[in-house]
Amino acid sequence: MRIVDLQIENLAFGGKGVARENGKAVFVPFTIEGELVSAKITREKKQFAEAEIVDLQKHSPHRVEPCCPYFGRCGGCAYQHIDYTHQLEIKSRQVRDLLQRIGKLKNVPMRPIVPSPLEYAYRNRITVHAENGVIGYFRRDSHRLIDVEQCPIAMNEINRELAELRARQVPDGHYTLRAKSGPRIFSQTNEAVADALRDHVVDLAPVNQELLVDAFCGAGFFSKALLDKFERVAGIDWDRFAIAAAKENAGPKENYVAGDVEAGLRAALENSNADRTVVIVDPPSVGISVRVRETIATSAPATLIYISCNPSTLARDVADLQQRFEINLVTPFDMFPQTAEIEVVAELRRRD
């Protein structure tokens, strides 16, 4: 494999530095824009190439020493080599760039990213894997395991559980370690940022509304915080265990249904007053389907709040909806410091 000198121009969503060689994009992990590196080309395609650092010739002032001994080998964190303030700047820029490049959305009204109070020790849940006596995470770009004694981004309680797990001879498999007991349903892993995100959604929702439709509602994390603003709430999720948890303490104005989100969304919006209806969508990383987008565009609720864990699919979906809706506000949240992940809340208003 050949060695090339590269100037890192930017960081792409996902965390890899972007350089150019003869006009072709070259992606180099664990770099920072402005750095000059010698890199070994490891994979070359017609339109792009991938490389690994051989020598760091010019350091960024934002480069710091990673605190994790597994950083660079483990597939989890991408940004431990970057100071936290600059991580936030990078993620904000990536959200804006994706909305412009994929969504063709210019001059997006965007608030500053909401930081995590904790840069490390924030995760209340991790999943580790056991195989042939090795317990840990998958290595970067492979399905081989790296033996992990402790994870710096996990809470102390989690690392104590990990130590106890490692002390036992456990069968091969996957093990989810949690800081708190409770129903085995999806929940955000950074509680402080999740609370800030929920408070932001509550602030966005107008008062004295008739209907809230909470698609991908889980156990009702958002809808239960919004009950005072709505006459009735309809929650929909494919996860029947999450819906069962939502129903446990549901009041008379709450109705939670397990099943297909598009069908449930369409049924909930039938005969509703669109002027007094708010729809929340909080989909997985693949975003919302074409059918869900069509249902939302047809029913045209006054307010759509889109919570995304993948700004690239958010940009795609918002672009598809922009004939009926316009973006009022976009706010990124740093739910996962040290990683390349970004949480984003977009508030859209119907075009009247």
C-alpha positions, 0 to 999 in steps of 0.5 A: 500500500502506498504512503501519501501526505494529506492535509485534513480539510474537514471531519465528515459525519461519522468522525473521519477526517477528509483530505483530497488527493488529486481531487479524490476524497480520502477518509482518515480516522482520528484526525482533525481539520488543519492537520498534516499527516502521512497516511497509508492508503488501505482501500481505494475506490473510484470516487474515494479512498480510505487511509490510516495515519502513519505519521502526524506531521502537523498537530491541531491545537485541539488535539488532546491525549485520549484517556481510554487505553482502547481508543483507536482499536475499539469501535465505539468512540471517535473523538477522544483525541479532540478537546470537548469544546471543539467536538461540539463545534464539529458536530454543529457544523456537521448538522448544518452541512448535512441539512444543506448537502442532503436536504438542500436546506439553506439558512437553517435557523439553528441553535447552539448545540446543547452540551453534555454536563459529563464528558465521560462516565455518562452512559447508564447502559452498555452492551458487551459481548463474550466469546472464548473468554474475551469480554468487551466491544467489537474492534473498529471495522471488524467483528473481532472482540477487544477485551475491555476491563472498563469503559471510560464513557460508562458510569461507575456503576456500569464498570462495577457490573462489568468487573463482576461479569468479567470475574465470572465464567459466562457463556458466549453471548451479549450482555447489557449492563444497566445502572438502574433496574427497570423494564427492558425497553429503549431509553436514552443512555445519557440521562442529563441530556435526555432530560434537557431534550425532553424539556426542549420538546415541551417548550416547543409544543404550543398550549391548548392543543387538541391532539398529540400523536407521539410516533415511536413513543416508547414508554411515553418519555415525551408524551407523558411530559406534555399531557397538560398541553393536550386534550388527548394523547395517542402514542404508537410504537412497534415495541409492545413491551414499551407500550405496556410500560406506557399503559401502566400509569396512563390516565384517561386522556392517554391511548397507547397502541402497539403496532405498525407506526404508519397505520397507527399514525394514519388512524390517529390523525383521521378526523382530527383538527389539524390546526390543533394537532402536534405530531412527534416522531422519534424514529430509529436511525433509518428515519421515517419511511416514505409512507409515514412522510406521505401520511404526515404531509397529507394530514398536515398537522400544524406542528411537527417535532422530529427527534433524530439520532441520524442527521443525514436521514433527518435531512432527507426526510425534512427535504421530502416534507418541505412542500408542506412544512418549513423548518422553524428551529433546529437544535443539536444535542450532544447525547454521546460525547467522545463518539460521532453520534449526534441527536437533533430536534427539528421543529417544523410548522405547516405552510399555510 
